[in-house]
Structures are given as C-alpha cells and as structure tokens.
Amino acid sequence: MIRMDNGIYISFLGCRVVKIIYQEKNRCELYINDEFKGIGPFDYTKEKINELERKRKNQKFPYHLYEFHPILPIIDRTI
C-alpha cells in the first residue's frame, strides 16, 4: 500500500486499483477503480487490504496464461 499526501492510500490488487481516503476519527472512504464503494473504519479496512496484498504476494503462480485449444468439428464425417 502506498501512502500519498492528504491521507490517501493506494493499493494495486490484481487488475484493480484500491484507493482509501482517510477522514477524521478513524473513518475512510473506499474506492475501487475510481468507483465509490462505501464508508468504513480505517484501521479495519487498511488491515484487510494489507492481508489481501500478502496473500497475493505469497501465491506461487499468481497469473497463468490461457491456452487456446484447437476447434474440433461437431459433425462426425467418418461414415
């Protein structure tokens, strides 16, 4: 998680950008891909995002390439 100015925290989870904007009294706004998701407690939200980052980092193969299979005809032409 990257801490920016004015209490903004940014994290990259997979293909999503998670932004937390800290407000007063342990309150924060949560944005995922610049879409507002809600308001919640800052400590809890930051802890859960850090857990997700650790899980993502500890995966052996976080990404896999899709393998295209050849297209097989449905009609049986062996007769």
C-alpha positions as CSV (number, residue, x, y, z in Angstrom):
1,M,0.0,0.0,0.0
2,I,1.3,3.4,-1.0
3,R,0.7,6.4,1.2
4,M,0.1,9.6,-0.7
5,D,-0.5,13.2,0.5
6,N,-3.7,14.3,2.3
7,G,-4.4,10.8,3.8
8,I,-4.8,9.0,0.5
9,Y,-3.7,5.3,0.4
10,I,-3.4,3.4,-3.0
11,S,-3.1,-0.3,-3.5
12,F,-2.9,-2.4,-6.6
13,L,-4.7,-5.8,-6.2
14,G,-4.7,-7.8,-9.4
15,C,-6.2,-5.6,-12.1
16,R,-7.9,-3.3,-9.6
17,V,-6.8,0.0,-8.1
18,V,-8.0,0.3,-4.5
19,K,-8.0,3.8,-3.0
20,I,-8.7,4.7,0.6
21,I,-9.2,8.3,1.6
22,Y,-8.7,8.8,5.4
23,Q,-11.2,11.1,7.0
24,E,-11.3,12.2,10.6
25,K,-12.0,9.9,13.6
26,N,-10.9,6.5,12.1
27,R,-13.3,6.8,9.1
28,C,-12.4,6.3,5.5
29,E,-13.9,6.2,2.0
30,L,-13.2,3.2,-0.2
31,Y,-12.9,3.5,-4.0
32,I,-12.2,0.5,-6.3
33,N,-11.3,1.6,-9.9
34,D,-12.4,5.1,-9.0
35,E,-15.9,3.9,-8.2
36,F,-17.2,4.8,-4.7
37,K,-17.9,1.6,-2.7
38,G,-18.6,3.0,0.8
39,I,-17.5,4.4,4.1
40,G,-16.0,2.2,6.9
41,P,-13.5,2.1,9.8
42,F,-10.0,3.0,8.5
43,D,-8.0,0.5,10.7
44,Y,-10.1,-2.5,9.7
45,T,-10.1,-1.6,6.0
46,K,-6.4,-1.0,5.9
47,E,-5.7,-4.3,7.7
48,K,-7.8,-6.3,5.3
49,I,-6.2,-4.8,2.2
50,N,-2.8,-5.5,3.6
51,E,-3.8,-9.1,4.2
52,L,-5.0,-9.4,0.5
53,E,-1.7,-7.9,-0.6
54,R,0.3,-10.5,1.4
55,K,-1.9,-13.4,0.1
56,R,-1.3,-12.1,-3.5
57,K,2.5,-11.9,-2.9
58,N,2.7,-15.4,-1.5
59,Q,1.0,-17.1,-4.3
60,K,3.4,-19.3,-6.4
61,F,1.7,-18.7,-9.7
62,P,-0.5,-15.6,-9.4
63,Y,-1.0,-15.4,-13.2
64,H,-1.5,-18.1,-15.7
65,L,-1.7,-17.8,-19.5
66,Y,-4.8,-19.1,-21.2
67,E,-4.1,-21.9,-23.6
68,F,-6.2,-22.0,-26.7
69,H,-7.4,-25.4,-27.8
70,P,-8.0,-26.3,-31.4
71,I,-11.5,-26.2,-32.6
72,L,-12.9,-29.6,-33.3
73,P,-15.8,-30.2,-35.7
74,I,-19.0,-31.3,-34.1
75,I,-20.2,-33.3,-37.1
76,D,-18.8,-36.8,-37.4
77,R,-17.6,-37.2,-41.0
78,T,-16.1,-40.7,-40.7
79,I,-19.1,-42.5,-42.1
